[in-house]
Structures are given as structure tokens and as C-alpha cells.
Amino acid sequence: MTRERKIEILRAKMEDVDPDENIDPVILGYYLDDAGAIILNKLYQFSDQVAGMEVPARYEGLQIRISHYMLNKRGAEGEIQHIENGIHRNYGSSDIPEQMLKEITPFVQVL
């Protein structure tokens, strides 16, 4: 999938949440890059040569979902608890949920 297509899908997901919010494609690209780096670092945990690699096709959907998650948490990074008018928010971690990262099978090889 091309980068432009990923940005298009991510933009559509964001419009489903807030149709009035128009996020610059460059910013969406940054979030996709961050999500891609997270996936590659988890996938190739024992490699120093992750820079410049592309996210494998099987993880492109996960890359978009992680980007969408990070975009939705803008402004609430690190929030541990928030209670207002009966709404309770409590983030156990300010990072990507472990459930998402468990979808990545680390790559290993014999030395």
C-alpha cells in the first residue's frame, strides 16, 4: 500500500470521529512514520539496521490503527486519571496499548 493511500485511510478514520477536524497530510504522515518505527522496532528487536526499512504489508493495517490511536490521544498523553461530569478516563500507559503490540511477531534468526 502506498503512503498516500495510508494517509487517505487515516484521514477517513479521523473524519469518522470528528468531521470538522481537517488535519494536514504532512502531520498524518508523521504519525504514520512514528507508528511504522514502533512496529519495526518491535518486529526487529535485535537489529540495529531498522532505519530506512518499510513496514511489511501484513502490518500496514496495524500501522494505520496505531497512528489513529496516537492521533486520538493528542493532548491527553500521559494522563493517568480524568473525571469530569461522570466521565472517567484513566490511561494505564501513555504509550501504545500492549494489545496492539501483541499482534507483532518478532523476527529472529540463528547466528
N, C-alpha and C positions, 0 to 999 in steps of 0.2 A: 504494500500500500504506500502511496506517495505521501510525502509530508503535507502537501496541500490537502489531500483527501482526509488525513488525520485531523488537520485544523478545521476542515469543513464539518466533520462529525462532531468534534469537540464544541464548535460554535453552536451546532444544532442542539446538543445536550444542554448547553448553557442557556439557550433561548427557551428551552422547555421549563427551566427553573425560573428565569426572570426575562421575559421577552423585551423589556425596556433596556436591559443592560447590553451594551454593544462594546465588546472587548476587542481591542486591536489584535489582528492576527499575529503580530510580532510577539505580543505578550503570550498568546496561546502557544506559540512556537517555543517560547522559553519554558513554559510549563511542560510541554511535551519533551523537551530536551532533558529537563530535570527528572521526569518520570522514566525516560529512557536510561538515564545514568543510574537511577536506583535499580532498575531491572537488570542492567548489565553488571552492576556491582554485586548483586545477589546471585546472578547466574554464573558469573566467573569470579567467585570469591577469592580464588588463589592465584589469579593472574594479574600482572602489573600492566598488561597491554590492552586494557579496556578502551582507552581513549581512541576515538575515531571509528569504533565498531558500530554497526547498525543493530537495532533491536530485531531479533529473529521474528519471522512472520507469525509464529504461534503466540507471541506475546504482544502483538500490536494492539489488540483489543484491551489487554490489561494496561498497556501504556496509556491509552485514552481514558480508561476508568481511573487510574491513579492521577492523571492530570486533572480530570473532572473533580475528583475528591480534593485535591490541593486547591483548586480554584474556589471551591465552595467553602473552604476553611479560611480564606483570606480574611484577615482582621481578627481571627479567633485563634491564631497559632498559640500554642502553649496554654490555652485556657483549661483550667482544672475543674472549675465549677462556676456555673452561672444560673441564678434563679431569678426569674422575673415574671410576674403575673401568672404564676402556676406553671411556667415553662422551666424545665430543669435541663441544663446542659452540663455534661461532665466528660471531659476527654481524658482517658487513661494515659494517653500518649499524644504528644504534639506531632508525632511522625505518622507515617503511613500505617494503617491497620495491619496487624500481623496476618489476618485472614487473607488479605490481598497478596502479601509476600509469600504465603504458603503455596500459592499457585505456581511459583517459580521452582523448577527443579535445577539445583546447582549442577554445573558441568564439572566433571572430574576426569582425570586421565592418569595413567600409570607412568611413573617416572622411569 
